[in-house]
Amino acid sequence: MPSEDLVPGDLVLLEAGDKVPADLRLVRLSTLRVDESALTGESDPVSKDEVVLPQVTPVADRRNMLYSGTLVTAGSGAGIVVAIGGETELGEIHRLMGDVQPVATPLTLKLARFSTTLTIAILALAAVAFLAGLAHGERPGRC
């Protein structure tokens, strides 16, 4: 079933090599390990289990959850869909990144000024070369 067809409450079965299609609460597993580097930055696969954790547990410490976009590296498991699309933890990160305003540092401001100056200088030299060619009897468009 395509991940676009999932709804909260669906049961999803996963095994090694699968990409997690939505945020899932684990209900069954067998030596399940997941690469969560896309979400937490942790480079090593994380072991999962079925323990019940308080809701205030930080995302990186939720051993009973699988998150959309992460990869199952070992074992197998089953989970109930709790969030899809923009409601997932990865969707939240995308939303937060969209809200970030670009910062204009002194270096980027200097590079922008330099780029503008260089572009004007190149266009001016091209115009001078074009006019010099016309002055020497060249026709425009001739190679």
ABEGO torsion letter per residue (X at the ends): XBAAABBBGBBBBBBBGBBBABBBBBABBBGBBBBAAAAAGBABBBBBBABBBBAABBAAABAABBBBGBBBABEBBBBBBABBEAABAAAAAAAAAAABBBBBBAAAAAAAAAAAAAAAAAAAAAAAAAAAAAAAGBBBGBX
